[in-house]
Amino acid sequence: MDKSTAGGLGGGWALVALAIILGGVGFGPYIDIPSVVIVLGGTIAVTAGQFEGSDLKRVTPAMKVALNEVKFEPLPELVEKITFYATEIKKHGVMHIEQKVLEESNPFFKEAFQLLVDGTKAETLQPLLETKLEYMSKRHETMIGLFGNVGGTAGAMGMIGTLVGLVAMLANLSDPAAVGPAMAVALLTTMYGALIGTLFAGIIESKLAQKHKKEVDTCEVIIKGATMIAAEESIGNIKMQLNSILVDIEE
């Protein structure tokens, strides 16, 4: 479990629950089925209508990525590893690294250096890896956008529910018994929309975006390093250029 994500989700919802408890009226008044139907049902329906089925199927895996700890190799260590591979290739030939490449845990790194072992030239290697990174980025950005859309839609459905409740309230001002339920729908739908948008979708969207950036940065370093090795650049030049990429990323 990603501790920061768990802390954000758990802490946010816990503080809301604490505020309700301290309010002294309990959870009962904050539970309203029509409001749930409008906000939750409406958000699901709108999201399903806006995205393809293949994207919707990836919602659960995307949430697992956001909620679980994803370990990325620190970029300075990655640069050192690429430099090591480059040195080994210079000294002993590309086949010398084949077994080590097979033991790598990063799929992108493994594929890039397996292409090197297979003798792929720099002018072929770079576009292949960049295309792979491009499609990966598109998949990630779709899911980031989906959760961003969920947050915005939940807020909008909350406002729609508020309007529905206000209309019902105004239409029944002569009946005091009907005013209360209508006012509950008006207020609680806004609350539900804000909670889903902020304390669920917003956190998942932000966490996915951060992890996506880390993975893209890692892949860009791998692409640059593998391409330079394929082009038979000097070890010093490889290390210098990779370190310059790190400076740009950290800025």
C-alpha positions in Angstrom: 0.0 0.0 0.0 1.2 3.5 -0.9 1.4 5.2 2.5 0.9 8.7 1.2 -2.2 7.7 -0.8 -3.6 5.7 2.1 -2.9 8.6 4.4 -4.6 11.1 2.1 -7.7 8.9 1.5 -8.0 7.6 5.1 -7.2 11.0 6.7 -9.6 13.0 4.6 -12.5 10.7 5.1 -11.7 10.3 8.8 -11.7 14.1 9.3 -15.1 14.4 7.6 -16.5 11.6 9.8 -15.0 13.3 12.9 -16.7 16.6 11.9 -20.0 14.8 11.6 -19.6 13.2 15.0 -18.6 16.5 16.6 -21.7 18.0 15.0 -23.8 16.0 17.5 -26.5 14.7 15.2 -24.9 11.5 14.1 -24.6 10.0 10.6 -28.3 9.5 10.0 -29.1 13.0 8.7 -26.1 12.8 6.2 -27.5 9.7 4.5 -29.9 10.3 1.7 -30.6 7.7 -0.9 -31.9 10.1 -3.7 -28.7 12.1 -3.3 -26.6 9.0 -3.7 -28.6 8.0 -6.8 -28.1 11.4 -8.4 -24.4 11.8 -7.6 -23.0 8.3 -7.7 -25.3 6.9 -10.3 -25.1 10.0 -12.5 -21.3 10.0 -12.3 -21.0 6.4 -13.3 -23.5 6.8 -16.1 -21.8 9.9 -17.5 -18.3 8.4 -17.3 -19.5 5.2 -19.0 -20.9 7.3 -21.8 -17.8 9.3 -22.3 -15.2 6.5 -22.3 -14.7 3.3 -24.3 -15.4 0.0 -22.6 -11.7 -1.0 -23.0 -10.8 2.1 -20.9 -13.4 1.4 -18.3 -12.0 -2.1 -17.8 -8.7 -0.6 -16.8 -10.2 1.5 -13.9 -9.6 -1.2 -11.3 -5.9 -1.9 -12.4 -5.3 1.9 -12.4 -6.7 2.2 -8.9 -4.3 -0.6 -7.8 -1.4 1.4 -9.3 -2.5 4.5 -7.4 -3.1 2.7 -4.1 0.0 0.4 -4.1 3.6 1.3 -3.8 5.4 1.3 -7.1 9.1 1.3 -6.8 11.1 3.2 -9.4 14.8 2.9 -9.6 16.4 6.2 -8.5 17.6 7.9 -11.7 21.2 8.4 -10.5 21.5 4.7 -9.9 19.9 4.0 -13.3 22.5 6.2 -15.0 25.3 4.3 -13.2 23.8 1.0 -14.3 23.6 2.1 -17.9 27.2 3.3 -17.7 28.1 -0.1 -16.3 26.4 -1.9 -19.2 28.1 0.4 -21.7 31.5 -0.3 -20.1 30.9 -4.1 -20.2 29.9 -3.9 -23.9 33.0 -1.9 -24.7 35.3 -4.3 -23.0 33.7 -7.7 -23.7 31.1 -7.2 -26.5 27.3 -7.0 -26.4 26.7 -10.7 -25.8 28.5 -10.4 -22.5 25.5 -8.6 -21.0 22.8 -11.0 -22.3 22.3 -12.9 -19.0 22.3 -9.8 -16.9 19.7 -8.2 -19.1 17.4 -11.2 -18.7 17.6 -10.8 -14.9 16.4 -7.1 -15.1 13.1 -6.4 -13.4 12.2 -3.3 -15.4 10.4 -4.5 -18.5 11.2 -1.3 -20.5 14.9 -1.6 -19.6 14.9 -5.3 -20.4 13.4 -4.7 -23.8 15.7 -1.9 -24.7 18.8 -3.7 -23.8 17.6 -7.0 -25.4 17.3 -5.0 -28.6 21.0 -4.0 -28.1 21.9 -7.7 -27.6 20.1 -8.5 -30.8 22.3 -6.0 -32.6 19.6 -3.4 -33.3 21.2 -0.2 -34.7 20.7 3.2 -33.1 18.6 4.6 -36.0 16.1 1.7 -35.5 16.4 1.4 -31.8 15.4 4.9 -30.8 12.1 5.2 -32.8 11.1 1.7 -31.6 11.5 2.7 -28.0 10.0 6.1 -28.4 6.9 4.6 -30.0 6.6 2.1 -27.1 6.8 5.1 -24.7 4.3 7.1 -26.7 1.7 4.3 -26.5 2.3 3.8 -22.8 1.9 7.5 -22.2 -1.4 7.5 -24.1 -2.8 4.7 -22.0 -1.7 6.3 -18.7 -3.0 9.7 -19.7 -6.4 8.2 -20.6 -6.8 6.8 -17.1 -5.5 10.1 -15.5 -8.1 11.9 -17.6 -10.8 9.5 -16.6 -10.4 10.1 -12.9 -10.1 13.8 -13.5 -13.4 13.5 -15.4 -15.0 11.6 -12.5 -14.1 14.4 -10.1 -15.6 17.1 -12.4 -18.7 15.0 -13.1 -19.3 14.2 -9.5 -19.2 18.0 -8.7 -21.6 18.7 -11.6 -24.0 16.0 -10.6 -23.9 17.4 -7.1 -25.0 20.8 -8.5 -27.8 19.1 -10.5 -29.0 17.4 -7.4 -29.0 20.7 -5.6 -31.2 22.2 -8.3 -33.5 19.2 -8.2 -33.9 19.6 -4.4 -34.4 23.3 -4.6 -37.1 22.9 -7.2 -38.9 20.3 -5.1 -38.6 22.5 -2.1 -40.0 25.6 -3.8 -42.8 23.5 -5.3 -43.8 22.3 -1.8 -43.4 25.4 0.4 -47.0 25.0 1.5 -46.3 21.6 2.8 -43.7 21.8 5.7 -43.3 18.0 5.7 -42.0 18.0 2.2 -39.6 20.9 2.6 -37.1 19.0 4.8 -36.5 16.0 2.5 -36.2 18.3 -0.5 -33.7 20.5 1.3 -31.7 17.4 2.3 -31.4 16.4 -1.4 -30.3 19.9 -2.3 -27.6 20.1 0.3 -26.4 16.5 0.5 -25.9 16.1 -3.3 -23.5 19.0 -3.3 -21.7 17.4 -0.3 -21.5 14.0 -1.9 -20.2 15.5 -5.2 -17.5 17.4 -3.4 -16.4 14.4 -1.4 -16.2 12.0 -4.4 -14.4 14.7 -6.5 -11.9 15.7 -3.8 -11.4 12.8 -1.5 -11.5 10.0 -4.1 -11.1 11.0 -7.7 -8.8 13.9 -7.1 -6.4 11.9 -5.0 -6.3 9.0 -7.5 -5.8 11.3 -10.4 -2.9 13.1 -8.8 -1.2 10.0 -7.7 -1.5 8.4 -11.2 -0.1 11.6 -12.7 2.9 11.6 -10.4 3.7 7.9 -11.0 3.3 8.4 -14.7 5.9 11.2 -14.7 8.4 9.1 -12.8 7.9 6.2 -15.3 8.3 8.5 -18.3 11.5 10.1 -16.8 12.9 6.6 -16.3 12.0 5.5 -19.8 13.6 8.6 -21.4 16.9 7.9 -19.6 16.8 4.3 -20.8 16.1 5.3 -24.4 18.9 7.9 -24.4 21.4 5.5 -22.8 20.5 2.5 -25.0 20.6 4.7 -28.2 24.0 6.1 -27.3 25.4 2.6 -26.6 24.0 1.4 -29.9 25.7 4.4 -31.6 29.0 3.4 -29.9 29.4 6.7 -28.1 32.2 7.0 -25.6 31.6 6.0 -22.0 32.3 9.6 -20.8 29.9 11.1 -23.3 27.2 8.7 -22.3 27.5 9.5 -18.7 27.7 13.2 -19.2 24.6 13.3 -21.4 22.6 11.1 -19.1 23.5 13.3 -16.1 22.5 16.4 -18.1 19.0 14.8 -18.5 18.9 14.3 -14.7 19.5 18.0 -14.2 16.7 18.9 -16.5 14.3 16.4 -14.8 15.1 17.7 -11.3 14.6 21.3 -12.4 
